[in-house]
């Protein structure tokens, strides 16, 4: 299984940066392409969602996560997806029965689901926003096989 990671650099138009990890496996292996997007705090919520949806549709990763510069999505376990303010999970991952409010789930038809930890812009300095993100992280961790 070959691994390639690249940083596309800042997307100045949208005030975001993008890191993509592509896995090239042999026949029969499941590819685990990953996408991490760091979004400037001033970016509009609708624009951030559109960027994420466009990238997911183009790259078709196993998972994708977006978060602000102050709390970018991180993962320390290759088997678990990173969780961010916006988290995309392909059909490879099991979604919990229910996510804690105020999290919202949007179906992406055959691609998977997009989870938004809370409506509106994520503020890394707001303790309620951090609690909402941690609640989504816990729910996804508990539903993992």
Backbone torsions as a table, in degrees:
resi	resn	phi	psi	omega
1	UNK	NA	120.0	179.2
2	UNK	-95.4	147.9	-176.8
3	UNK	-125.3	138.0	177.8
4	UNK	-138.9	130.6	177.9
5	UNK	-126.6	138.3	176.1
6	UNK	-145.2	151.8	179.7
7	UNK	-109.9	119.5	-177.6
8	UNK	-80.9	-4.6	178.7
9	UNK	83.6	179.3	-177.7
10	UNK	-69.6	139.5	173.7
11	UNK	-97.4	86.7	-170.3
12	UNK	-58.3	-35.3	-179.3
13	UNK	-58.8	-38.0	-176.8
14	UNK	-107.8	1.9	-177.9
15	UNK	54.5	55.8	-178.8
16	UNK	-144.0	159.7	171.3
17	UNK	-126.9	157.3	-171.4
18	UNK	-135.3	133.4	172.8
19	UNK	-124.3	128.8	-178.9
20	UNK	-121.7	133.3	174.9
21	UNK	-117.0	122.3	-179.0
22	UNK	-114.0	132.3	178.8
23	UNK	-111.3	129.1	178.3
24	UNK	-112.9	104.0	-177.3
25	UNK	-99.6	168.8	175.8
26	UNK	-78.8	171.0	-176.8
27	UNK	-57.0	133.3	179.5
28	UNK	96.5	-17.7	177.6
29	UNK	-84.8	148.1	178.1
30	UNK	-86.9	123.5	178.7
31	UNK	-70.6	140.8	179.4
32	UNK	-119.4	57.7	176.3
33	UNK	-60.6	139.8	-178.0
34	UNK	-127.9	150.1	179.8
35	UNK	-135.9	126.8	175.2
36	UNK	-124.8	129.2	-176.7
37	UNK	-122.3	125.2	175.9
38	UNK	-104.3	121.0	-171.6
39	UNK	-109.8	135.6	175.9
40	UNK	-64.0	140.1	-176.5
41	UNK	-58.9	-25.3	-176.5
42	UNK	-84.5	-5.4	-177.1
43	UNK	-68.6	142.1	179.6
44	UNK	-67.2	140.5	-177.9
45	UNK	-58.2	-44.0	-179.4
46	UNK	-63.0	-40.8	178.8
47	UNK	-65.9	-42.6	178.8
48	UNK	-60.2	-43.6	178.3
49	UNK	-63.5	-42.1	-179.6
50	UNK	-64.6	-40.1	177.3
51	UNK	-61.9	-47.7	-178.8
52	UNK	-60.8	-47.6	-179.0
53	UNK	-62.2	-40.7	178.6
54	UNK	-64.5	-43.9	179.6
55	UNK	-66.7	-40.7	178.7
56	UNK	-63.5	-43.7	179.2
57	UNK	-63.7	-32.8	-178.4
58	UNK	-82.5	-47.6	-174.5
59	UNK	-86.9	-29.2	-178.1
60	UNK	53.6	58.4	-179.6
61	UNK	-75.8	164.9	172.4
62	UNK	-68.5	-37.7	175.2
63	UNK	-151.4	160.6	176.4
64	UNK	-148.0	149.3	178.8
65	UNK	-143.7	143.4	177.8
66	UNK	-129.0	141.6	178.2
67	UNK	-157.3	170.7	-179.1
68	UNK	-78.1	167.4	179.5
69	UNK	-58.4	-34.1	-177.9
70	UNK	-73.1	-23.4	178.5
71	UNK	-147.2	72.1	179.8
72	UNK	-68.0	154.3	177.8
73	UNK	-63.4	138.8	-179.6
74	UNK	-136.1	149.2	172.3
75	UNK	-137.8	142.4	179.9
76	UNK	-119.2	4.0	-177.4
77	UNK	-136.5	117.3	-176.5
78	UNK	-60.3	-23.4	-178.3
79	UNK	-81.5	-15.1	-178.4
80	UNK	-113.8	140.3	178.0
81	UNK	-74.6	153.4	171.6
82	UNK	-71.0	151.7	177.9
83	UNK	-119.3	131.3	179.4
84	UNK	-133.4	-174.4	176.7
85	UNK	-55.3	-40.2	169.9
86	UNK	-115.1	131.1	178.7
87	UNK	-132.8	127.0	174.9
88	UNK	-105.2	134.2	174.6
89	UNK	-125.2	128.5	176.1
90	UNK	-76.0	178.1	-179.2
91	UNK	-69.2	-5.0	175.5
92	UNK	-68.4	-22.4	-175.0
93	UNK	-105.4	145.7	177.8
94	UNK	-87.4	130.4	177.4
95	UNK	-90.2	138.3	177.7
96	UNK	-60.7	158.1	177.7
97	UNK	-55.0	-42.5	179.2
98	UNK	-145.8	143.8	174.1
99	UNK	-101.7	147.0	-178.5
100	UNK	-67.4	140.3	176.4
101	UNK	-66.0	146.9	12.8
102	UNK	-95.8	19.8	-178.3
103	UNK	-58.9	143.8	179.1
104	UNK	-124.0	142.0	179.0
105	UNK	-117.8	130.7	176.8
106	UNK	-120.2	128.6	177.8
107	UNK	-74.7	139.1	174.8
108	UNK	-110.9	38.6	-179.5
109	UNK	55.5	-121.3	-174.4
110	UNK	-79.0	-9.7	-177.5
111	UNK	-79.7	-40.5	-176.1
112	UNK	150.7	-145.3	-178.4
113	UNK	-132.6	152.8	173.6
114	UNK	-113.7	123.4	179.8
115	UNK	-106.6	128.8	174.6
116	UNK	-112.3	117.3	-173.6
117	UNK	-59.6	-33.5	176.7
118	UNK	-157.6	151.1	179.2
119	UNK	-70.0	151.2	178.3
120	UNK	83.5	-174.5	-176.7
121	UNK	-74.4	138.5	178.4
122	UNK	-83.5	127.6	177.4
123	UNK	-113.4	111.4	-176.6
124	UNK	-64.6	-19.8	179.7
125	UNK	-88.6	-6.1	-178.7
126	UNK	-92.1	116.9	-176.7
127	UNK	-61.4	-35.4	177.8
128	UNK	-65.3	-36.0	177.6
129	UNK	-68.1	-41.6	177.9
130	UNK	-64.1	-39.0	178.1
131	UNK	-63.9	-40.9	178.9
132	UNK	-63.1	-41.3	178.6
133	UNK	-66.2	-43.3	178.7
134	UNK	-64.6	-34.9	178.4
135	UNK	-64.8	-39.8	177.0
136	UNK	-67.0	-42.3	177.4
137	UNK	-57.3	-45.9	179.8
138	UNK	-63.0	-45.4	-178.2
139	UNK	-62.2	-41.4	179.2
140	UNK	-70.1	-37.5	177.9
141	UNK	-64.5	-39.3	-178.7
142	UNK	-71.4	-24.6	-179.3
143	UNK	-90.3	-6.3	-179.2
144	UNK	-68.0	145.2	-179.7
145	UNK	-68.2	NA	NA
